[in-house]
Every structure is written in C-alpha cells, then in structure tokens.
Amino acid sequence: MAMNKTNEIRKEYLSSTSIVYTGAFNGEVYNVSDRFMTYGMYLKEGETLGFEIVMKSGEPYKNYIYLDSDKEVCADEFDWIFGNYAKVIPDKYILEDKTPKNDRIKYRAVACESMNMNFIDEDILYTSHKSEYFEAMCKEISEVGGHISVIIKAGGNKDGNAGSIIFDFPQRISKKLKSLISMVFYGCVLEEVRDEVSDNSISKNNLRGYIIILLKILGLQQKLDKDSIDNLELGVRSYNALKKANITSIKKLLEMSDEELLKVRNLGRKNVAEIRTQLIEKNYISSCEDEFFENMEILEFHPIPEDIFDDIVDKRNYMDELQALVGIKSAKDQVKKILAFAKMRKAMEEKGEQLEPITLNMEFVGNPGTAKTTVARIVAGVLKEIGIITSGEFIEVGRADLVAQYVGQTAPMVKSVFQRAKGGVLFIDEAYSLLDKGNGRFGDEALNTIVQEMENNRKDTIVIFAGYPDEMDEFFLRNPGLRSRVPFRVRFDDYTTDELSDICELEAGKRGFLIDVKAKELIKEICESSTGNIENGNGRFCRNLVEKAVLNFALRNYGGDEAAENIEYILKKEDFNDITVFNRKKTAIGF
C-alpha cells in the first residue's frame, strides 16, 4: 500500500532527554505499532516510551509519541519508529507540561488471565471496530475529555508483560463507559489507580492489538479531517465554489448529499459530477471505511528480531480455518475441490504443461450470514499461497461502490475497484442489485464494464459474486456473457439450531468466556426463534447475542464501585435475559 505522505509528524523537545512526536498519525501508518513495541523491548533502565491520544469534544483528536530518558536521546534512532510511514517535520516546538495531573482520575486496563486472551486475532479487531460499541466509546470519551495512553517502561518484560494502557479522565467515569471500553478493548477490565503507574500489566500479545485499536480511533477522524479538498483535481469553478461555502475538508464534503451540494452557489450538476468523480479517483469513496483492516499485512514492513514475536504471529493455516467453520459442509467440500483443482493446475504449469486457459471466478449463493464472506477471505489466502494470485488482497463491494448517479461516472468507478483488487479477490455482494429494476440507472453500464474488466484482468484477479439463490439465478439469466466467465458455483446451506448454538459458544470463546448449561438451553430457544426469519439469519445475530450478554456480564460484575473478587468468566442464563437481537416475524429461512 502506498504510504500517505500527508501524515506530518512534528518532532518536539521537552529537553535534551525527552522527545515528543505529534501530528497526523492515522490508520494508514499502523505498521508503526510493531516498531513501537519492538523499540520498547530494548529500552534502557530509566527510559519510558509512550503513545497518548487526547480526545476532546468538538476538536480533532491529538496524539503524542514520546520517549523519556535520563540520558541524551538519539533522535535518529527514535526516528526509525516512523521510517517512511510519515513525514517528520524537523522543527522544534515546546510541548505543554506533561507532568501527571494529580486531580485527574486514572484507570489501568488489566488483562484477565482467566479470559484466555492469548491472542487478539484480526477477526476480533475487525469486529470490534465495526460494532456499535466502538463509535459510542469514542464519542463518550471525547465528551468527558479523556486521554488514552500506552506506556512501556524499561525492564517491564518480566512475566511476559510489555506495557500498560492508561485511561485518564477529569472525573470518575460512568459504569456504561467502563463497559463500553471493556467491550472494545477485549480481554481487559478497568482498575482505578491513584499513584503513578510503575509496572507493565499487559502482555505483548494483547498490547499490540490494543495499540491497533488506538490507531483505529485516530483513523476514525484524522484521515478525513486532515485531508483537504486541495487533494482533489477540481476545476476552478468547483474549487472556488466549495471554498467560498467553507467546504474545505474531505470529511465535510463526504457528509453532503448531491442535493445539498447543488444548493451551494455556483455549483451545477456538472460540477457535482466532477466532485464525485474526483472523490472516486482519489479513493475517498468506497475505500476509506475498510481500508485499515483490509490491508493488514502486519509484519512485512521491516526485519524484526526473530524471537520477539514468535508467540504472536504464526503462519495462517487457511484450510484448518475452513474446516473449523461451523456447518456449511456442502460449501466447504466444494471449495476444497476448487482449491485442489487450482493447486493441480499450478503444479502442472510449473512442470511446463501447456494448458487451456481457465478462470477461477466463482458464484457464492446462500442466505445472509452463512459465512460467504469468511470463506471468500479464506479462498483469497489459499490462492495467494498457491501462487494463483499475487497480492491476496480481498476487496468487498456492493452496488454503491460500482454504480454512479450521473452519466460518465460508473465506468471509472468499476475500473477503480478492479485496480484496487488487482492481484487479489474481488467480492461483489448482492450482485443482483446491479440489475436496473427501478432502483436507479447505470446498472447495465456497470455490468458491461465488469465483464470487460474481468476479461482484462483474468490472469491475476478473481471475482466472486454472492447473494440469495433465486436472485442470483435471475442475475445470471439476464447476463449470459457473464455466466460463461463464472464456472464455479458454491451453495451455502442454512444453519440448524444446534449449529447456531455452537456458533454462539465459539463467539463467547473468542471473548474469553464459557457458557453454563442453563444459558445454553436459553440460547437454543433464542436460536430456534430466529430460524425461519430471513432478517435474523446471519452470523451477526450470534455475535450480537453474545456481545450483549457480555455487556450484561460486565455490568453485573464490574458495574459497582469495586469489582467483585474471584470472578469466573462464565455467561449465565441471566446474562441472556431480555436481550432483543431479532424480529419475531416469521418469513423464509435466512441464516
């Protein structure tokens, strides 16, 4: 991924022994987290490495990375943490006094060993930032003027602990905010501390994941706040009209509908179309939301001492992941055959066999939440390992990412999506929504361009079309030319009640929880009520059910002034009572 050179980091000096970096440090430079942790493992006695986010309502989040030492700090060595991931401005500034304020309330995140959080995997991180809790947590922390800090102290690697996460507030926070923080920062609870924190309390496995969460907090706001409309190649009329209307940031521009833009003086439909086209070409539309986690190639940026992350990063065994998925036996068997076929073809080509060209484009059909997207991600990983595709990139899109509102915009949108997916897998969800049936124009143009781009990129890009069975049948009937380019069809069956219950147990296990017998019985009843309702039939149902139960557990055990002692992380029946995660209206099966 190209480095974002708009990230400017100021190097600030408190003294000759204390350097602080501040500025735009967002999700696109997440690789710094690994360098930050690695550097922290080699601190000398008396040195402290810190990363702090200051959140204040109505203002951009500020962030600081600093190194405190009792010796002269080698600035060039510390610069290595940033490498080429951000541009360092060499000017010197004096930062406000960072001496701890005794009148603020501090909470330390304490990792619960009994929750078995040995590794916060990518799926959990991805889910946490897509959940309702993430944005709610950020909003509440900023409203009360909270600070979040990562502190790594020298000599703190005893017992495998690498650092501390400190939440700093002007006053004691509500039980709700404590619960929100525990939901986002998986595997930890908050413990109020009165004195300066002197020991490291978070394992390096979890600390790294928590740092990525902090980077996502910054990415939530900073990318669009810092990016100006100057980044768009607009004509004079469009640019001046936006400037005069005080629409100067990409964030503000994206928040406006076309109708709102048309109300801006001197902006006509042609100008609005120009603005939208530029947002597409500069990847502000359709890519900014998921870019952070879809491009997470964690440790490929720089050589790191081999033994440091041995217990963190193992090579993924994609086939084991596929086999471990609950249910969908027919789909798993078919995918295994397709992947075995791809592996055989690759082996034959390497032996010099002259083979007829064939494409591996696929059709995934099934009701919502039957793991179609998860399996597609696994397919991308396996095909990269085999060498069929080069990047393993997984790009998921829908109609909004492929069909524009104005003439001349749709084809560039489609081509931009294929450019992002080059060397990887393009996953088109609800592909039948591209059909023009009263929901707008230009769907046919998008389909024609998709067929063209599939042909142009058939050697190194695989397209997977996904959606409901009946609608997908109609989709391909309407597009016979497309059907011939998609030779493989994989059907994903609905989950049974027992399988839904198993998924709930797995979701609880990911969060470090067990479920007791009575709670399991209630879960089966809830799952039985959800089957037959297409609106409830998705994996999100199980995740939501467990997340709400965990939130109830947190409130029950940590909602008081002091946490209970000897807590067992077992979800009970009462944690699942009065949870609304589905509609009771019965329709065709959908899970």
Phi, psi and omega in degrees: 000137180295142179284142182272100183285358175281351177286110181249126182247122176273137177263118185240148185241122169278325177194184179291348181247011180217117180246137177232132174254135176226170175128198183283107182229092192244188186304334183288347179245034183299338182300338178301333182300322180289320177294320179302312181293318181297315178300320181297336180283351180244021177296147176269164182305132179092355182263146177226133177250131184226152176223117187233139173244129178252120185245122180225131184303133177083359181233153175299144177294136177257152179217149182225137168240126187220158176230119176254133182212155175269008178234167177301129182272133176276102185298320182298322179293320180290330178302333182303331180303325182269329180050230180262014185275350177201151180271122181270123176274122188283354182298149180261137177228158174258122182273153177301155182305123181261014177299132183305136178271121184288342183273001178264152181264128181250141174235135177257135175283121181250119179287133181268110181299326183289349178276357175058040180272068181290333179202125177275102187281169186299323181297320179294317178300313182300314182296320184298326183272353174262353186277163179295337186289328186297305182293325178297319178297312181301317181298314184289323178296318181292325181295329180260007176069049182273155173242144174236130183231144167252126181236124175243119181253147180300145176072015184264013183272004177299142180062018175080004180273133188252334184188186180231150171247121183243129174254125190237123184227158178292337180210173178297144185262164183286162176297326180298314181294321175302315181295320178298316180298317180294330178289324182276314178271080186305142173083013180224156171232161183265136179234121181291135179235142184258330183259170176300132182290127185242353182233157177273136187234356183244133178294155181296332177301309184280328181301318181299318178296321180294323177298319179297324176299318179297320178296324178293325176301315178295318181296335180301328186238320196290324184303310183281330177295318185280334183280131183257162175294350175298338179287345179269142179269076184265155173291165184301316183297311181296315182298311182295322180297318178294317180300313182295332178273005180062032174259089189249346182249152177298322181302313181295323180296318181291336180284348184263137175280168177299322180298320179292321178294323181294341177279348178288134183300134177075009174255119175254183181299323179297321179291320179296319177298321178297317180297313180297319179298319179294321178298324178291310184295330179269009175064029174273336177259131172080345182245337189291329186293313188255003189300323186300311185271338180286343183248028186277086173256091204299307193244027184265002190275334187196144176299134179236144176314131192301327188272355188289315184249023181304323183269005180254310190249115172245153177295132182290136173258094187296323182292325175295320178299319179297312183295329183284347180296139180288138174067212180040045183301315181300316180295317180297318180296317181293318179297320177300319179297317181296316181292323176296321177298316180297319179295319178298314180300318180297317180297319180294320179296320180293337176274001177092009179293138176269108186247150174292137179300141176215146179258154180252021177299147187225161173239121177254118181240138179168166179287166184302144171077015179267030172072024180298313181294318179300314179295322179298321177296319178297317178303316179300317180295316180294315182295330175291317179299320180292328182103011178289318175242160190263323186260332185072008180301138178240113182244121180254128182223164174226192183304317184299335180274350188238338185241125181266177181261344186232158181301136174089356183261333188295311182302314176299324178298312181297316181296322178296320179296315179295327178295320178294326184272359185304130182082008183220211182241129175257119183253112181258105184276146182048054186302329181295343178293347177286342179293135180278096179229057178088000180253030177119174179255180171074003176296319179297321178298320179297316180297317179298320179291323177300313179301316180297315182290327175299319179291317182293332186244022189294340182280336186222012177223130180249134181249132175242121176264135184226151175164189179295148183302306185297315181295325179291325176300314179295321181303313182282332175296324180284346185225071182300328178294329178284321181305319182291343180263001180234086189281342187247133178238128180238125181257132180252114183282159178290154177280147172276169178301317179297321180292322176298319178297319178297320179297320177300319178297319178296317179297321177295318179299323178300331182263008176084020184244151166256168178234129182281171189298314182295323178294322178298321179297319179293321178300319179298320178296317180296316180295322178298322179291333183279330181292147184087000178240107187296334180287337182262350191277076174204161181300335179297332177303310181294318179298315180297319180300312182290319180298318179292325177293319178296322178297319176296320177299315181298318180294321181293323187257336183236010183280345179277182179296327178231140180290147177294159181264158176052048182284133173261129185273073180234123178283130182250172183304321182296336179287342181257358179288147174057034176260126178252108179232004180207159173271146183268000178294127182271129173220193179300152183307142178204083175217000000 
